[in-house]
Amino acid sequence: MGSKKDMIGIVILNYRNWDDTLRCIQSVAAYPPKETYKIILVDNASPNAPEYDLWDAIKKYDVIYLQNEENKGYNAGNNAGIAKALEMDCDAILISNNDVCFSEGSIQTLWEYTKTHPKVGIVGPKILDKNGEIQKSNLCRRTGMKEKYLVRTRLNAIFRREYATYFGFDRDYNTTFEVHAVLGCCFLMTRECAQKVTPLDEHPFLYEEELMLGIRMEQAGYHTVYDADAVIEHLHGGSTKNVKAFAFAHNIKSEIYYCKAYLNASKAAIYPLYWYRVGLYLVRCLKYQDFREHWKWFRQMTREEMER
C-alpha cells in the first residue's frame, strides 16, 4: 500500500453574505492546492437563506456543509469546521473568512512552508485589500497591558515607535518573518498544532481572537509566521459592517475577558482602559442612533464581564 496522501481541510465560515462565500469557494477551485483538499462550509446560523441559484452553484463544488443552529460567535463557528477537519484526519486546516479570495499558489505555499519548518504551527499569507494595498496588521509581539494602553488607544499617536513595531509597520511586508499572531481572516494550521491549541476559546463572540490564539501558540511551543509568498485578497468585514454598535460592544467585552483570562490583569488595571472605551462609545452615541439605542445593553453586557 502507498503512503497516505496529504489532505488540507479548508474551513470557510459564512454569516449572511452568501455571495462572498460563493466567490471564496470559486477562488479555491480556481487555484487549488496540489494536495487533496476538502472545503468545509460552516454557516453560523445565518438569518437569510441563499437564493436557489446561488445555493445550487455552491453545491456543485462538493463542499461539506455544516449548519450551526445558533450563532455563538466567530471562534465557535470555526471550531465546528476544525473538529470536522480533524475527524477527517486532515494534515492541515486552513481557516478562512468568506470574504477572502485566493490567488494562484497561495494555499500550496502556506502548506509547503509548514512542511519545511516543523516548529511552525501557523502560517498566514500576505493580505491585499480590494485596492491591492498590503494590509499591515500582523501582531509582531505579545499584547500585554502595556500594549493595550500605549498601542491600542489614542496614545499610539504619542508612542509611535511602539505602535509601528507592534504591528510591524517597520518591517518589509514583502519578506517572510516570524510574528506573535497573524490576522484571523486567513491562516493555515498544522494538524499537530490544531490538536494542541483548539478548540478555540468560545467565550468571546467577536474580536481579540488573534491575541488569545497567539498566547496559546506561545504556551504550546509553536511558532507563527507571516509568509509573503502566499497572497490573498480580503474584501473586509462584510458580516459586521451593518451592526456597528453590536461589533463595538463585543470588542470591548472581549477585551475585558482577554485582559482577565489571558493576562491575569486585575480590575484596577483594566478599569481605566474600560472607561476610555466607554467614552468612545458615548462619543459615537452623539453621532449614531444605533449606538444610542444599544447604550443600556452595552453597559449591562460590559459591566457583567467586568464583574465575572
N, C-alpha and C positions, 0 to 999 in steps of 0.2 A: 504493500500500500504506500502511496505517496504521502508526503507530509501535508499537513493541513494548510490550506491557502489562507493568507491573512484576510481578515474582513473588517471593514470600517462601518460602524453604526452611525448614521447621520441623523441627529435629533433636531427637528425643526419644530419650534413652539409657535402655535398660532393663537391669536386672540383677535377676533373681529375681521382683520384685514386679509381676507381670502385671496384677493388679487395679488398682494405681496407674496403670499405663500406659494401660489402657483408660479410666480416669477422666480422665486428662490429654487423651487424644485426643478424648474426648467433649466436653470443655470447649472445645477448639479448634473443633470442629464446631458447637458451640452459639454461640460468639462469634467467628466467622471474620473475618479482615481483609477489606477491600473488594477488595484486590488478589487476583490469582491466587495460590494457595499450594499447596504440596505437603508433606505430612507424610513425613518420612524417619525411620523407626523403626529404631534400631540396637540389636540385642541383643548385649550384651557377654559372650557365651558363658555364658549362664545355665545352671546345673546342672539346672534344672527347666523342663519344657515347660509351656505354658499348657494348661488344660483345653480340651477341644474346643469347648465352647460359647463360652468366652471368646475363643479364637482366631478363631472364626467372627465374633464381634462386632467384633473389631479389623479383620478383613479387609474388612468392609463399608464402611469409611471410605477405601478405596482408597489405603492407605499404600504407600510404597516400603519394603520390608523388607530390611535388611542384617543378615546373621548373621556376627559375628566368631567365628572358630574358637577363639580364645584371648582370655581377659580380660587385656589388658595395661594396664588402668587407665582412669581417667576421661578423661584427655586423648586417649588412643589411641582410645577408643570414639567420642568426639566427632569426632575427625579423620576417621573413616570417613564420618560424616554430612556434615561440612563439605566434604570432597572431592566427594561426590556432588552437593551443592547447587551447588558451583562448576562442576562438569561440566554441570549442567542450566542454567547461565547465570542462576542466581537473583540478584536485585538486592540481596537482604538475606538473612541467615541468622540464624534465631532458635534459640539453644541453650537447651534446657530439660531439667531433671531430670524424671523420670517421676512424681514426687510433687508436681507443680505443677498447679494448676487456674487456668485463665484466666477473666477476667471480661469483661463487655461493653466492647468498645473497647480492651482492653489491648494487643493486638498491633498494631492500627491506630495507636494513639497513639505507640508506640515507633517505628514505621516513619516516621510523619509528622514526628517530631522530627528524625530524621536527614536527611530531605529538605529541611527548612528550616534546618538547621545543618550545612553540608557539611564542616566541620572536625571534627565529632563522628563518631567511628568506631564507638563502642559506647555503647548506652544501656540502662540497666537499670530495672526497674519498682519501685514500692512493693510490698514483700513483707509479707503478713499471715500470721501463724501460724494454727493451727486455732482459736484463741480470738479471732481478729480483732485481735490486737495487732500493731503495726508492728514488723518485725524490723529493728532499727537496727544494721546491721553493715557498712555501706559502709566501704571503706578510703579515708579522706579525704586521706591523704598517703602518700608512698612509704615502704616498710618497709625501713629500714636497720638496721644492727646496734644503734643506739641504741634504736630501736623494739622490736627483738627482746628486749632486756633490760628496758627500762623499762615497756613496754606489754604484751608477750606473755608475761610471767611474773607471779608474785605481787607483784612490785614495783609493779604498777599500783595496788595499794591505797595506796601512798605517793605515786606520781606520778599523781594523779587527773586533773589538768588535761591532762597528756599523753595519758592514756587516753581522756578524753572527746573531745578534738579529733581523735585518731586515728580513732576510729570514728564521729565526727560526732554524738556524743550531745548536743553543744551546738548542733546545727543543728535547724532545723524540718523534719522529715521529711514534712510536708505541702506543702513547696515543692520546686521543682526546683533542683538545684545540681550543679556540677561536682565530680567526685571523682577519686581516683587509680585506683580499681578498684571495680567493683560486685560483688555476690555472684555466684558462678558458677552458682547454681541456675537462673538465667534471665536472659538478656540478648540483645539484638539487635545484630548486627554488619553493617555495610555490606559489599557485595562488594569494593569497593576496599580497605577496611581488612583484610578477611579475606585478600586476596591478599598483603598485606604482613606480617601477624603470625601467619599459620598456615602450615603445620601447627603445632598447639600442641606444646609440649615434652612428649615422651612418657617422659622419664626418671622423673618422679615417678609412682607408681601412684595415690596419693591425696594430696590436700591441697597447699597452697601455690600452687595453680593461678592463683588471682586475683592473687597477688603477682607471679608471673612474667609474666602477661599484662599487668599494669599497667606493668611496665618495658618490655616490647615495644611497647606503645602509645606510651609516652613517647619511645622511640627512633625510632618511625615518624612521630612528629609529629602523632598523632591525640589528640583529647580524648575523655574518658569522662564520661558524665552520668547522674545519677540523676533519673528523671522521675517525679515524684509523681502525675502524672495517669494513669499506667498502673498498674493494680492487679492483683496475682495473689495466690493463696493457696499457701503452701508447707507441706506436711504433715510435712516434716523427715525426712531421712536414713534411710529405711526399709532401704536396702540394706546399711548398715553397723551397724545397731543391735544385731545379734546377734554381732558379731565385734569386741568392744571392744579386746582386746589387739592384734589384727591392725591395726585402724584406728590405734590409738595408736602402734604401732611404725612404720607407714608415715608418719605425721605427722612423727615425728622424723627419719626418713630423708630425707623431702622437705625438711625444714627445713635439714638439713645441706647438701643439694645446692643449695638456693636461696642460702644464705649464700656458698657457694664459687663457684657458677657465675654468679650474678647480682649479688652484692655484692663479689666478689673478696676475700672475707674470708680471713684466714689461719687455720690450725688453732688457733693460740694464742688468736685472738679468739673462735673457736667453742667450744673445749673447756669453758669454764665453763658455757655455755648447755647444752651436751650433757650434762654431768654433772648439771646441775639436772634435765633431762628424765629421765635415768636414775634419779635419786632419786624422781621422781614415779612412775615405773614400779614401783620397788621398794615404794613405799607401797601401790600397788594390788595387788602380789603378796600382801601381808598379808591382803587382803580377798577377792580373787577367784582362784579356781583357774585360770581361763582365763589370767590373767597369769603365774601360776607355771609353767604348762605350756609357755608360749611364751618363757620367760626366755632360754634358750640361743639360740634362733632370733633373738630380739630383739637380743641382744648381738652376735651374729655379723653380722647384717644392718647394724646401725648402725655397727659398727666398720669394716666393709668400706667403707661410704660415707665415713667419715672419712678412710680411707686412700687413696681413689681419687685 
